[in-house]
Amino acid sequence: MHPRPGAGADLVAFATPILINMANRPDRLRDSLDELRRVTGRAIEPGRELHLLRPERFDDAGGFANPGFRSNLDAHLRAARWAAATGQERVLILEDDVGFRPDWVRHGPALLAELADRPWHLASLGYLDTWGEAPTGPNGWVRFGGKVNGAHAYLLHRSAHEAWIAHLEAIAVGTPGDDLQGPMPSDGALNTFAWLDPDHIRLLAVPNQAGTRPTRSDITPGLVDRLPIVADVVERLRQLRRRRGTSVVNYR
């Protein structure tokens, strides 16, 4: 069991991080570890305080929109299975393009302390307000049954292991066109988990605490990222901006 967070508590003191990272993307691994170092104040070492999860590559889509979406869902399912198998009370599931708010120290410890005192199953630290439905209001946690995008930073509680795993397993073999448990990426699964059963408590952090860094997508690469020479140049420019601290993290 993780200690109750207090003043200055960090994410890793509250929940065991699971970082989803393709083996061929050491750049994203490095940047994610840099983000964790920034918000915790210390280096977080894979294999000790952090579980590094390597997604499986699929040759076919298996009913998903593309093989990348299938790989994404499978990685989140494997993360949940690992949490259950190792008896984790709380895990923080991170995708390797996560970028935390610069002012995490202003809001993060209070959010963790509040979360320790209330019931929850899934709690999203980061999300993208694609449809204009993200909650607003006083700082804290809001119970949410609407629709937001992004599965790049969320917490999973031990009380939800069985239900969350069953939900992801159903999606993995679901019928295309089923809006609730058909093949969909992990952010869709987060939404429908709350829709299907009102007893499933999904919380969203207010304000949003984590966005996504600009980097080449392995799931839905844009046109420039599909052109070998151009893609290399663009990614080097992105890396240079990140090292200089001039990259803009997308919170919306």
C-alpha positions as CSV (number, residue, x, y, z in Angstrom):
1,M,0.0,0.0,0.0
2,H,1.3,3.4,-0.9
3,P,1.6,6.0,1.9
4,R,-1.1,8.6,2.3
5,P,0.1,11.7,0.4
6,G,0.8,14.8,2.3
7,A,2.5,18.1,1.6
8,G,4.8,17.8,-1.3
9,A,3.6,14.3,-2.2
10,D,4.5,13.1,-5.7
11,L,2.8,10.8,-8.1
12,V,5.1,7.9,-7.5
13,A,4.5,8.1,-3.7
14,F,0.8,7.7,-4.4
15,A,0.6,5.2,-7.3
16,T,2.9,2.9,-9.1
17,P,3.5,4.3,-12.6
18,I,3.1,2.0,-15.6
19,L,4.7,3.6,-18.7
20,I,3.5,2.4,-22.1
21,N,6.4,2.8,-24.6
22,M,7.3,1.1,-27.9
23,A,10.8,-0.3,-27.8
24,N,11.7,1.6,-31.0
25,R,10.9,5.0,-29.3
26,P,13.7,5.7,-26.9
27,D,13.1,9.4,-27.5
28,R,9.6,9.2,-26.0
29,L,10.9,7.1,-23.1
30,R,13.6,9.6,-22.3
31,D,11.1,12.5,-22.5
32,S,8.6,10.7,-20.3
33,L,11.2,10.0,-17.6
34,D,12.2,13.7,-17.8
35,E,8.6,14.6,-17.1
36,L,8.4,12.3,-14.1
37,R,11.7,13.7,-12.8
38,R,10.3,17.2,-13.1
39,V,7.1,16.6,-11.2
40,T,8.6,14.3,-8.5
41,G,11.9,16.0,-8.1
42,R,13.9,12.8,-8.5
43,A,14.9,10.3,-11.1
44,I,12.4,7.4,-11.6
45,E,14.1,4.2,-12.7
46,P,12.3,1.7,-14.9
47,G,12.2,-1.7,-13.2
48,R,12.2,-0.3,-9.7
49,E,9.6,2.4,-9.1
50,L,8.2,2.2,-12.6
51,H,6.9,-0.7,-14.7
52,L,7.9,-0.3,-18.3
53,L,5.3,-1.9,-20.6
54,R,6.2,-2.6,-24.3
55,P,3.1,-2.8,-26.5
56,E,2.7,-5.7,-28.9
57,R,2.6,-4.9,-32.6
58,F,-0.2,-6.4,-34.6
59,D,-0.1,-7.1,-38.4
60,D,-3.9,-6.8,-38.7
61,A,-6.5,-4.5,-37.3
62,G,-8.6,-7.3,-35.8
63,G,-11.8,-5.2,-36.1
64,F,-10.2,-2.0,-34.9
65,A,-9.8,1.1,-37.1
66,N,-6.1,0.1,-37.6
67,P,-3.5,-2.1,-36.0
68,G,-2.2,0.8,-33.9
69,F,-5.6,1.2,-32.2
70,R,-5.6,-2.5,-31.5
71,S,-2.1,-2.3,-30.0
72,N,-3.1,0.7,-27.9
73,L,-6.1,-1.1,-26.4
74,D,-4.1,-4.3,-25.8
75,A,-1.3,-2.3,-24.0
76,H,-3.9,-0.8,-21.5
77,L,-5.4,-4.2,-21.0
78,R,-1.9,-5.6,-20.2
79,A,-1.3,-2.7,-17.8
80,A,-4.4,-3.5,-15.9
81,R,-3.6,-7.2,-15.8
82,W,-0.2,-6.5,-14.4
83,A,-1.7,-4.2,-11.7
84,A,-4.1,-7.0,-10.7
85,A,-1.4,-9.8,-10.8
86,T,1.0,-7.8,-8.6
87,G,-1.7,-6.6,-6.2
88,Q,-1.2,-2.9,-6.7
89,E,-3.6,-0.7,-4.7
90,R,-3.2,2.2,-7.2
91,V,-1.4,2.5,-10.5
92,L,-0.8,5.5,-12.7
93,I,-1.0,4.5,-16.4
94,L,0.9,6.8,-18.7
95,E,1.3,6.9,-22.4
96,D,4.8,8.0,-23.5
97,D,3.7,11.3,-25.0
98,V,2.4,12.6,-21.6
99,G,3.3,16.2,-20.6
100,F,2.3,17.5,-17.1
101,R,1.3,21.0,-16.3
102,P,4.2,23.3,-15.4
103,D,2.5,24.2,-12.2
104,W,1.8,20.6,-11.0
105,V,3.3,21.5,-7.6
106,R,0.5,24.0,-7.1
107,H,-2.4,21.6,-7.6
108,G,-1.0,18.0,-7.6
109,P,-0.5,17.3,-3.9
110,A,-3.9,18.6,-3.0
111,L,-5.5,16.5,-5.7
112,L,-3.8,13.4,-4.5
113,A,-4.8,14.1,-0.9
114,E,-8.4,14.6,-1.9
115,L,-8.4,11.4,-4.0
116,A,-7.1,9.4,-1.0
117,D,-10.3,10.4,0.9
118,R,-13.0,9.5,-1.6
119,P,-14.2,6.4,-3.5
120,W,-13.2,6.0,-7.1
121,H,-12.4,3.4,-9.7
122,L,-10.7,5.4,-12.5
123,A,-9.3,9.0,-12.2
124,S,-8.1,10.9,-15.2
125,L,-5.3,13.3,-14.5
126,G,-5.1,14.2,-18.2
127,Y,-7.6,14.5,-21.0
128,L,-8.3,16.4,-24.2
129,D,-11.5,18.4,-24.5
130,T,-12.1,17.4,-28.1
131,W,-15.9,17.8,-27.9
132,G,-16.2,20.8,-25.5
133,E,-17.5,18.6,-22.6
134,A,-14.7,18.8,-20.1
135,P,-15.8,19.9,-16.6
136,T,-15.1,23.3,-15.2
137,G,-15.4,24.6,-11.7
138,P,-13.5,24.8,-8.4
139,N,-10.2,22.9,-8.3
140,G,-10.6,19.2,-7.4
141,W,-12.1,16.1,-8.8
142,V,-15.3,15.9,-10.7
143,R,-17.3,12.8,-11.3
144,F,-17.8,12.6,-15.1
145,G,-20.1,10.6,-17.3
146,G,-19.6,12.6,-20.5
147,K,-17.1,12.3,-23.3
148,V,-13.4,13.4,-23.4
149,N,-10.5,12.2,-25.4
150,G,-7.1,10.9,-24.2
151,A,-5.8,8.0,-22.1
152,H,-2.3,9.4,-21.5
153,A,-2.5,9.8,-17.7
154,Y,-5.1,8.1,-15.5
155,L,-5.1,6.3,-12.2
156,L,-6.6,2.8,-11.7
157,H,-7.8,1.7,-8.2
158,R,-7.5,-1.9,-7.0
159,S,-11.3,-2.0,-6.5
160,A,-11.8,-1.7,-10.3
161,H,-9.3,-4.3,-11.5
162,E,-11.8,-7.0,-12.3
163,A,-14.4,-4.8,-13.9
164,W,-11.9,-2.7,-16.0
165,I,-10.1,-5.8,-17.2
166,A,-13.4,-7.4,-18.2
167,H,-14.4,-4.2,-20.0
168,L,-11.2,-4.1,-22.0
169,E,-11.3,-7.8,-22.8
170,A,-14.8,-7.4,-24.2
171,I,-13.7,-4.5,-26.4
172,A,-10.7,-6.5,-27.6
173,V,-13.0,-9.1,-29.2
174,G,-16.0,-6.9,-29.6
175,T,-18.2,-6.4,-32.7
176,P,-17.3,-3.5,-35.0
177,G,-20.0,-0.9,-34.8
178,D,-20.9,-1.5,-31.1
179,D,-20.6,1.9,-29.6
180,L,-20.2,0.6,-26.1
181,Q,-17.9,-2.4,-26.3
182,G,-16.9,-2.6,-29.9
183,P,-13.3,-2.3,-31.0
184,M,-12.1,1.2,-29.9
185,P,-8.9,2.8,-28.5
186,S,-8.4,3.2,-24.8
187,D,-9.8,6.7,-24.4
188,G,-13.1,5.4,-25.8
189,A,-13.0,2.5,-23.3
190,L,-12.6,5.0,-20.5
191,N,-15.7,6.8,-21.6
192,T,-17.9,3.7,-22.1
193,F,-16.8,2.2,-18.8
194,A,-18.5,5.0,-17.0
195,W,-21.5,5.0,-19.4
196,L,-22.2,1.2,-19.0
197,D,-22.5,1.1,-15.2
198,P,-23.3,4.1,-13.0
199,D,-21.6,2.4,-10.1
200,H,-18.3,2.8,-12.0
201,I,-16.8,6.0,-10.6
202,R,-14.7,7.9,-13.1
203,L,-13.2,11.2,-11.9
204,L,-11.6,14.0,-13.9
205,A,-9.0,16.4,-12.4
206,V,-10.0,20.1,-12.4
207,P,-7.9,21.8,-13.7
208,N,-6.6,19.2,-16.3
209,Q,-3.2,18.2,-15.1
210,A,-1.6,16.5,-18.1
211,G,-1.7,16.9,-21.9
212,T,0.3,15.4,-24.8
213,R,3.6,16.5,-26.1
214,P,4.1,17.1,-29.8
215,T,5.8,13.9,-31.2
216,R,5.4,11.5,-34.0
217,S,2.4,9.2,-33.4
218,D,2.8,5.4,-33.8
219,I,-1.0,5.0,-34.0
220,T,-2.1,7.6,-36.4
221,P,0.9,9.2,-38.0
222,G,0.3,12.4,-40.0
223,L,1.4,12.8,-43.6
224,V,4.8,14.3,-42.8
225,D,5.4,11.4,-40.4
226,R,4.8,8.9,-43.2
227,L,7.5,10.3,-45.5
228,P,10.8,8.8,-44.3
229,I,13.2,11.6,-44.9
230,V,10.8,14.4,-44.0
231,A,9.6,12.5,-40.9
232,D,13.2,12.3,-39.6
233,V,13.8,16.0,-40.0
234,V,10.5,16.9,-38.4
235,E,11.1,14.6,-35.4
236,R,14.6,16.1,-34.8
237,L,13.0,19.6,-34.7
238,R,10.4,18.4,-32.2
239,Q,13.2,16.9,-30.0
240,L,15.1,20.1,-30.2
241,R,12.1,22.1,-29.1
242,R,11.5,19.7,-26.2
243,R,15.1,20.0,-25.0
244,R,14.9,23.8,-25.2
245,G,11.6,23.7,-23.3
246,T,9.7,25.5,-26.1
247,S,7.3,22.6,-27.0
248,V,3.6,23.4,-26.4
249,V,1.8,20.6,-24.5
250,N,-1.7,20.1,-25.9
251,Y,-4.3,20.2,-23.1
252,R,-7.3,20.8,-25.3
